[in-house]
Each structure stands twice: as structure tokens, then as C-alpha cells.
Amino acid sequence: MHKDEIKGAAKDAKGAVKEAVGRATGDHRLEAEGAFERAAGKAQKAAGHLKEAARDALKR
């Protein structure tokens, strides 16, 4: 597992919490910030997955 996958998963989870808290409290700014952070986390996780796949392909 690549370090970007781990960091992306953590960012995704943190964003999910912010989004849920924002939705529960009616704070639209916090909700949007959480949604953005989740998207960034998913992108980082995908990039890490691609890096890992490329590294594995080069080892073969």
C-alpha cells in the first residue's frame, strides 16, 4: 500500500466527519468543506493506487 493511499483514506474520513457535522448543525460552509476534503482524499487515494500499480508492474 502506497503512503498516498493511506493519507487519502485519512483525508476522506476526516472530510466525511466534517460533512456530517456540517449537515447536522446546518453549517453549509463546513458541509461543503467536508465534501471538498472527501473528494481530495479520494483523488489522493486513487493516485496512490496508480503509483502502487506502476511500481508493481515495473517489478515484473
N, CA, C and O of each residue as an XYZ file, in Angstrom:
240
protein
N       0.850     -1.174      0.000
C       0.000      0.000      0.000
C       0.895      1.237      0.000
O       1.840      1.331      0.783
N       0.596      2.151     -0.857
C       1.388      3.368     -1.001
C       0.957      4.387      0.056
O      -0.200      4.406      0.475
N       1.899      5.233      0.481
C       1.606      6.210      1.525
C       0.488      7.173      1.114
O      -0.261      7.647      1.969
N       0.366      7.468     -0.185
C      -0.712      8.352     -0.637
C      -2.086      7.712     -0.459
O      -3.074      8.409     -0.227
N      -2.146      6.387     -0.567
C      -3.415      5.704     -0.338
C      -3.853      5.881      1.110
O      -5.028      6.118      1.389
N      -2.909      5.766      2.014
C      -3.210      5.901      3.448
C      -3.609      7.340      3.786
O      -4.599      7.575      4.478
N      -2.821      8.298      3.286
C      -3.133      9.712      3.539
C      -4.472     10.097      2.918
O      -5.239     10.856      3.510
N      -4.751      9.576      1.729
C      -6.018      9.858      1.066
C      -7.204      9.295      1.831
O      -8.245      9.942      1.941
N      -7.043      8.086      2.359
C      -8.118      7.473      3.138
C      -8.387      8.280      4.409
O      -9.537      8.455      4.812
N      -7.318      8.767      5.032
C      -7.485      9.577      6.244
C      -8.182     10.898      5.917
O      -9.049     11.350      6.665
N      -7.802     11.508      4.802
C      -8.410     12.776      4.396
C      -9.882     12.567      4.051
O     -10.722     13.412      4.363
N     -10.193     11.446      3.411
C     -11.567     11.103      3.056
C     -12.410     10.940      4.321
O     -13.528     11.449      4.396
N     -11.873     10.234      5.308
C     -12.594     10.022      6.562
C     -12.812     11.341      7.311
O     -13.899     11.599      7.828
N     -11.775     12.165      7.362
C     -11.880     13.469      8.030
C     -12.934     14.338      7.346
O     -13.712     15.022      8.010
N     -12.950     14.303      6.023
C     -13.945     15.061      5.263
C     -15.352     14.559      5.504
O     -16.295     15.347      5.569
N     -15.498     13.240      5.639
C     -16.814     12.664      5.898
C     -17.362     13.139      7.245
O     -18.552     13.424      7.382
N     -16.477     13.217      8.229
C     -16.897     13.695      9.553
C     -17.311     15.158      9.479
O     -18.354     15.540     10.010
N     -16.490     15.980      8.819
C     -16.821     17.407      8.684
C     -18.155     17.585      7.954
O     -18.990     18.401      8.345
N     -18.333     16.808      6.894
C     -19.564     16.918      6.117
C     -20.779     16.536      6.959
O     -21.811     17.204      6.898
N     -20.661     15.473      7.737
C     -21.772     15.027      8.579
C     -22.080     16.046      9.677
O     -23.245     16.330      9.953
N     -21.044     16.589     10.299
C     -21.247     17.589     11.350
C     -21.873     18.847     10.757
O     -22.783     19.434     11.343
N     -21.381     19.252      9.598
C     -21.943     20.431      8.935
C     -23.406     20.236      8.587
O     -24.214     21.153      8.738
N     -23.751     19.039      8.120
C     -25.136     18.747      7.765
C     -26.023     18.731      9.017
O     -27.144     19.238      9.004
N     -25.493     18.136     10.103
C     -26.267     18.030     11.343
C     -26.493     19.389     12.002
O     -27.539     19.626     12.605
N     -25.513     20.272     11.886
C     -25.630     21.576     12.540
C     -26.177     22.661     11.618
O     -26.438     23.781     12.056
N     -26.348     22.329     10.356
C     -26.846     23.321      9.412
C     -25.771     24.286      8.933
O     -26.080     25.332      8.364
N     -24.514     23.938      9.162
C     -23.393     24.775      8.747
C     -23.010     24.386      7.317
O     -22.265     23.428      7.106
N     -23.517     25.125      6.352
C     -23.306     24.790      4.952
C     -21.841     24.920      4.542
O     -21.366     24.178      3.682
N     -21.132     25.858      5.153
C     -19.715     26.043      4.829
C     -18.903     24.825      5.264
O     -18.055     24.342      4.513
N     -19.159     24.328      6.472
C     -18.452     23.151      6.977
C     -18.818     21.912      6.154
O     -17.966     21.067      5.877
N     -20.067     21.817      5.777
C     -20.522     20.697      4.956
C     -19.807     20.701      3.595
O     -19.350     19.657      3.131
N     -19.713     21.858      2.971
C     -19.039     21.975      1.677
C     -17.539     21.708      1.818
O     -16.931     21.069      0.960
N     -16.958     22.198      2.894
C     -15.539     21.965      3.148
C     -15.271     20.468      3.302
O     -14.273     19.952      2.799
N     -16.158     19.792      3.990
C     -16.026     18.345      4.162
C     -16.160     17.603      2.846
O     -15.415     16.658      2.584
N     -17.109     18.026      2.014
C     -17.293     17.388      0.713
C     -16.055     17.576     -0.158
O     -15.636     16.654     -0.859
N     -15.473     18.768     -0.113
C     -14.262     19.037     -0.884
C     -13.106     18.177     -0.383
O     -12.342     17.624     -1.174
N     -12.987     18.072      0.936
C     -11.907     17.288      1.524
C     -12.060     15.806      1.185
O     -11.071     15.114      0.946
N     -13.296     15.326      1.166
C     -13.546     13.934      0.775
C     -13.120     13.696     -0.669
O     -12.485     12.686     -0.973
N     -13.465     14.615     -1.550
C     -13.098     14.472     -2.963
C     -11.574     14.486     -3.129
O     -11.018     13.704     -3.900
N     -10.921     15.366     -2.410
C      -9.461     15.437     -2.470
C      -8.840     14.151     -1.930
O      -7.849     13.662     -2.471
N      -9.415     13.611     -0.877
C      -8.923     12.356     -0.306
C      -9.086     11.197     -1.262
O      -8.193     10.360     -1.388
N     -10.223     11.144     -1.937
C     -10.452     10.071     -2.903
C      -9.483     10.176     -4.072
O      -8.996      9.161     -4.570
N      -9.201     11.395     -4.513
C      -8.252     11.596     -5.604
C      -6.844     11.180     -5.177
O      -6.125     10.537     -5.942
N      -6.459     11.545     -3.971
C      -5.138     11.190     -3.468
C      -5.025      9.675     -3.309
O      -3.984      9.087     -3.602
N      -6.101      9.054     -2.844
C      -6.114      7.607     -2.685
C      -5.965      6.916     -4.044
O      -5.234      5.933     -4.167
N      -6.652      7.428     -5.051
C      -6.562      6.865     -6.400
C      -5.161      7.045     -6.974
O      -4.637      6.145     -7.630
N      -4.559      8.195     -6.733
C      -3.195      8.444     -7.215
C      -2.216      7.474     -6.558
O      -1.316      6.954     -7.216
N      -2.390      7.237     -5.287
C      -1.540      6.281     -4.583
C      -1.706      4.876     -5.131
O      -0.737      4.126     -5.248
N      -2.932      4.528     -5.464
C      -3.203      3.210     -6.037
C      -2.511      3.066     -7.396
O      -1.944      2.017     -7.700
N      -2.560      4.118     -8.204
C      -1.888      4.089     -9.503
C      -0.370      3.978     -9.347
O       0.283      3.245    -10.089
N       0.179      4.702     -8.390
C       1.622      4.627     -8.145
C       2.024      3.216     -7.724
O       3.050      2.696     -8.162
N       1.213      2.611     -6.880
C       1.483      1.251     -6.420
C       1.401      0.265     -7.577
O       2.235     -0.633     -7.694
N       0.402      0.432     -8.424
C       0.251     -0.450     -9.586
C       1.430     -0.288    -10.549
O       1.920     -1.274    -11.100
N       1.879      0.935    -10.750
C       3.017      1.176    -11.627
C       4.286      0.548    -11.045
O       5.082     -0.044    -11.774
N       4.464      0.675     -9.769
C       5.641      0.092     -9.116
C       5.612     -1.430     -9.244
O       6.637     -2.052     -9.521
N       4.439     -2.026     -9.041
C       4.305     -3.480     -9.172
C       4.565     -3.934    -10.602
O       5.189     -4.971    -10.827
N       4.083     -3.153    -11.571
C       4.272     -3.505    -12.979
C       5.757     -3.443    -13.359
O       6.228     -4.255    -14.156
N       6.481     -2.496    -12.801
C       7.906     -2.373    -13.106
C       8.745     -3.477    -12.460
O       9.828     -3.801    -12.946
N       8.250     -4.044    -11.382
C       8.973     -5.128    -10.712
C       8.899     -6.415    -11.515
O       9.770     -7.273    -11.373
N       7.897     -6.569    -12.342
C       7.704     -7.838    -13.079
C       8.562     -7.919    -14.251
O       8.526     -8.913    -14.976
